[in-house]
Amino acid sequence: MRLALTGAALVILAVLLPNKAEAQFGLLGGPLGVARFAVGHVLGLSRMRHARMAVRGGRYHSAALRSQDPRGAERGLPSNPYILRAALTAQAALSGWHGGRRPQGWWRHPDGSYGWAGPVFWPFAHDDLTTAVIFGDTTSLSLYGYGDIYAAIFAPYAATELAAYTTPQGRRGRRVPSAENVCDASDTGGLPLERIAAAVQPNEVQHAALDELATAWVAARDIIRASCPIEAPASASERLGLMQTRLDAMIKAIDAVAPPLAKFVDLLDDGQKAKLEALANERRAALAAGQHKDTQAAAACQADYDPRYDLQAQRQYQQLVQQQWPAEDIAATLRLDDIGRARLDVLQDTTLRTIETLSACPSKPVATPQARLAAVKTRLGTMLQAVKGVGDALDDFEFDLTDAQKAAFEAIGPKRGGVSPSSSNGAASAV
């Protein structure tokens, strides 16, 4: 695989990829999945190479997680929505992690944002649906996948840290935002009603349909908002359950806006439809202008590309997969018998296969809002099935475990989350 992985990409992949891959997994498409997973992270880094700098800028932290629209230029915030996302989610995700003393966490997305902010999964869920459907931009949506499922299994947060997000109290509570505040602050705009109206210049009937769509969009936001966790999840099973609840809410939100969206678009003439689509074209052009062109990396996303016959691909694959899945640590700590170890292998293999099913490679542009809505629903449905599959494998693994073994398994996540990225323990700087 002639894929130019940068050093930064290798560090991120070292954090996210597993400890041991079975030989048969490598032969059955593992390298292809890892290649596409790697490409997605390289592209994410290319889009947002300055995001981490923005996250670390103290002037953004004081404005993060306010209930009002945080995009106001008068407060000196960055105009780039992805830099803002990185700043908001990093503030939320890290304030409760190790007392907010760490500059970054191992479960971050390559654009600098976080899929898990305390007990909240997918903080910008409603915004991502709007951006993907109206503007045809699936940049952030495509980065959700294996890394978030891994973070659900091996949580970065200890129980007391998670509790601070749902029952803040004392000095620590003033520094850790509540899960409710995270959910409220991450909805930064909703349907761009004025931009759509300015573009298509609707007549009276069309305007009424647009108002109906706006109402449905608010209802969709409320559906997603209702999936915000009230209590901190105490186990990997509960965290995977939270993921399922959130994904199911996003799919229901899509179903809620589908009829009024189709009604509005169908009322437009061809010229108006072209002007509506121009909004998406402008967004894609802006993204392309700020994205580093890497033809070699993009080639690995082609459907007919197979790195299994490339020795360099195999070497990179072997280097990457020997990270992070603490299978030996789990087996030793829990004192698993042969059956327990076999079930652990199934859990690991099931989770690993989500690298392929939830590829981070960018999807091809889709021409209409209705088609984009359907594509987003398909992606979310695929992710929901992947999470359910991992959840089933986890249930099977934990079926015969004692309470003490389950507690030991839970402790492995926060324990590993406290290791420094600069550690030289042979895990290629894995956290």
N, C-alpha and C positions, 0 to 999 in steps of 0.2 A: 504494500500500500504506500504509494508515493504521497504521503500526507505529511505536510510540514507542521507537526505539532510544536508549538512554542513551549518554552520552559514553564511559563505561567499555566498553560493548559495542562501540562503534565502534573503540576502541583494540584490543580483542582481535580483532575481525574484520579490522582493518587488518593485524595480525600474520599472520593465518592465510590470508587470501584472496590470489588470484594477481595477477600483474603485468599481464597482458593477457588479455582474453577476446575471442575471435573474435565477430564480429557474429552469425554464424549460431548460435553457442552461446547468446547472449542471447535470440534469437528462439525457440529450441527448448526453452525451459523453464529457462534459466539463472536468470532472476530469481526464479522459483518456488523453485528449489533454494536459492538464496542466502537468500531470505526465510525458509524453514523452518530453514536452518542458523542464521540470525541469531536466530530465535525460540528455538531450543534453547539458544543461548548466553545470551540474556537470561534464560531460565528458570533456567539453571544459576547465573547470577549472583544471581538472586533467592533461590535456595535457600541459597546459601552466601556471603552478602555479607561475613561476618566470617572466612571461611576464611583469607584471606591474612594477616590480623592474627594468627591462631593460628600460621600457618606461621612468621612472623617472631619469634614469642615464644621467647626463648632457653631458657625453662624446659622446652620440649617437645623441644628438639634432643638433649639428653643421653639421653633415653629412647628416641629413635627407633632403629629397626633392631636391636632386641634380638631374640634368637631366641625368647624366651618370649612369651606373649600380652601385647601392649603395652597392653592396655586397662585395666590395673589402676588403680582409683581411688586406691589408696594411694600411687601415684607422682605424683599430682596432674595426670594427663592429662585432657584434655577428654572428656566422656562422649559427645558427638556423634561418631558414627563417620566422618562426612564431614570434620569438622575434623581428626580424627586421621589420616585418609587423606591429607589435604593436607599435614599436618606430616611424616608418614613419607616420602611420595614426594618432597616438596620437598627434604628432607634428603638423600635418596639421589640425586635427579636433579642437584642443584646442587653437591654436595660435590666432584664431579669435573669441573665445568664452570667454566672460568676460575679454577681454584684455589679454588672455593667462595666467591668474592668478590662474586658477583652476587646481589642479593636475590630475583630471580625470572627465569625464562627464558621465551623467546617461545613455546615449544611447550607450555606448561602448559594444562590444561583450565580452563574458566571457573569451576569450583568450587575452584580452587587446587591441585588434584592434578596429577600428571603421568602420561601414558600411556607415556612412555619414561623410564626411570631408568637412565642409562648404556646398556648393551647389553640391558637387560631390558625387554621390551614387555609391558604389561598386568600390573603387579606384583600387583594384587589380584584376579587372575583367578578363583581358587577362591571367594573371598569374594563376588565379584559374582554368581557362579552361585547360591550359597546364598541371597543376599539377593533375587535376582530370582525364584527358584523357590518358596522357602518364604514369603517376605514380600511377594512381588509388587512389589518395588521395583526398577525398572530405571533409577534415577536416574543412577548412574555408568556403567552399561553403554551408555546412549544417547549419552553424550558421546564415545565412541570412534568415530572415522571419518576424515573428510578430513584434519583437522589432524595425526593420527598418521601417516597415509600420507605427507603432505607432509614431516613430520619425518624419515621414513625415507629420503626422497629427498635432502633437504637437511639432513643431520645437523647438530645443534647442536655435537656433540663432534668435536674433532680426534682423530687416531689415537692420540696419546699419552694423551689424556684417557680414551678408551675402554679402552685397555690397562690403565689403573690400576684398572679395575673387575674385571679378570680375573686380573691378575698384580700385586697390590699389593706394593710394596716401598719401603723407605726412609721418610722423613718423610711424603711425599705419600701413601704407601700406608696410613698410620695414619689419615688423614683421609677416605679414599675407601673405602666399603664394597665388599666383593666382590659379584659378581653372585649368588653362592650365598647370601650373607647377605641380600641384598635379597629373593630368592625365599623364603627361610625366614621372614623377619620379616613378610612381607605376608600370610601366612595367619594371620589373627587369631582364628579361632574354629571354622569349619566348621559342621556341622549342629547346630542348637540343640536337642539331644536332650532336655534336661531341660524346656525350655519346651514342646516338642511333647507330651511325656508328661504334663506338668502340665495341659495344655489338654484333651487327649482322654481322659485316664484309661484307657489301654489295658488290655484283659484279657490273659491269658497268651499267647494265640495272636497277638494284635495286637502285644504287646510283643516277641515273638520276631521278627515282621516288621519292627518298628521297629529292633531291633538289627541285622537284616540290612541295612536301609537305611543305618544308621550305618556299617557295615563298607564298604558300597559307596561311601559318601561319602568315606571315608578313601582308598579305592582311586582315586577320581576325583581327589582332591588329589594323590596320587602320580603320576598320569598327567600332570597339569599341571606338577607339580614337575619331572618328567623333561625338560620342554621348556625348562628354564632354560638359557641359553647358557653354554657352557664357554669359548669363545673370543670375543674382540671382533670384530664384523663389520667388514670392511675396506672395504666398498663399499655403495652404495645397493642393489644387487642382493642382497647378503647380508642387509642389514637387512630388505628385503621378504621374503626367505626366512625370516628369524626370525619375522616376523609370521605368515607362513603356518604355520610349525611350531607356534606358540603357539595360533593359532586352531583348527588341526586337533586339537591336544591338548584344547582346551576342548570341542570337539564330541564327541570320543571319551569325555571325562569325562561328558558328558550322556548318551551312549548307555549308559555303565556304570551310571548310577543310575536310568535309566528303568524297567527291569523291577522292581527292588525298591520303587521309589516307587509304581508302579501297584499292586503287590501289597499294600503297606501301606494305601494309601488305599481300595482296594476292600474291605478287611476292616472298614473303619469304617462305623458306621451313620450315618444322616442327621444326627443330632444331633452326633456326633463330627466329622463333616465340617464342619459349621457352626462348631464351636469351632476347628477347625484353620484355617478360612478367616478366623476372627476375628483371628488373628495378623496376617494380611496387611491386613485392614481397619484394625487399630490402627496399623500402620506407615504406611498411606496417609493416615490422619487426622492423624498427627503431622507428616507432611511437608506436608500442605495447610495446617496451622495455622501453620507457620513460613515459608510461601511467599507472597511478594507477589502479590496478584491483579492480573493485567494482561489484561483481556478483549480488548483490541485485539491484543496479542501472540498470545494463544491463537487468535484468529480466523484468523491466517495459517497455522495448522496444519490447518485444515479442508480436507477433500479437494476441495471445490468452490471453494476460494479461488484466484483467479488474479490476481496483481499486474501482469500484463503490460499491462493497460489503464489502469493508474494512473500518471500522470506522476511523482508523487512516488516511487513504487516504482522507476521506471526511473532517476530521478536517484540514488537511494540505491544502486541496483545498479551504475551506472556508477562511482560514487564508491568502492564497496567492491572491485570487481574489478580496479581499477588498482593493485593492491598485490602485492608480494612474489614473484610468479613471475619470477625473473630471466632471462627468455627472451633479452632483448637482450644481457645480460651473458654468458650461456652461448654464444650465437651468436658474439659477438665474441671471447671468450676462446678458444674451441675452433676458431675460424675455419671455421665450418660452411659447406659448400656448400649448394646448393638442396635436395638430397636430405636432407642432415643436418638442415636447418632444417625441412623438412616432417615428418621423423620426430620432431623436438622438439615441433612443433605437435601431433602425434598424442599424444605422451606427456602434454603439458599438458592437452589436451582430455579424454583418458581419466581423468586424475587429477581434473580439475574435476568431471566427471560423478558422482564419488562423493559430492559434496555432496548431490545429489538422492537417490541410491540409499541413502545412509547418513544420512538425515535425523535430526537430533537432536530432532525433535518428540517429546514423550512419547507412548508407546503407550497404548491404552485398557486399563483393568484387565481381566485375564483371571480367570475364576472358580475354576479348579481348579489344583492344583500340576502335574498332568500337562499341562494346556493351556499353562501358563506355561513348562514345560520345553520344549514343542514350539515356542513362540514365541521363546524364547531361542535355540534351535538354528537356527531360521529366520534370525534376525538375524545370528548368527555365520556361518552359511552364506553369507548375502548379503555380509558383510564379507570373507569368505575369497575369494569370487569376484571382488570388487572389487580386492582386493590382487593376486590372480593376474593380473587384466586389466592393472593398472598395471605389474606385473612383466614381462608379455609386451611391453608398449609400451616399457618401459625396455630390454629385451633388443634389440628392434628398433632403438632409437635408438643403442645402443652397439655394434651389430654391426660397423660399418665404422670405428669410432673406433680410433685408435692408443692405445698405452699412455699416451703423454704426454697425449693428449686426455682419456682416462678419469681420469687423475690430476688434471687441471685441473678436470674436472667435480666430482670429489669435494671438491676444495679450496674450491669455492664455498660449500658448506654451512657449515663452520666459520668461513669468512671472514665470511659474512653474520651468523652467530650472534654475532659479537663486536661488532656495531654497537649502539650505545646506543638504547633505545626513545625517547629524547628527540631523536634525530637529526632534523634539519630538511632532509633530502635530497630532499624532495618525495614521499616514499613514505608520507605520512600517518602518520609515526612508526612505520613498520614496522621490525622488528628486522632 
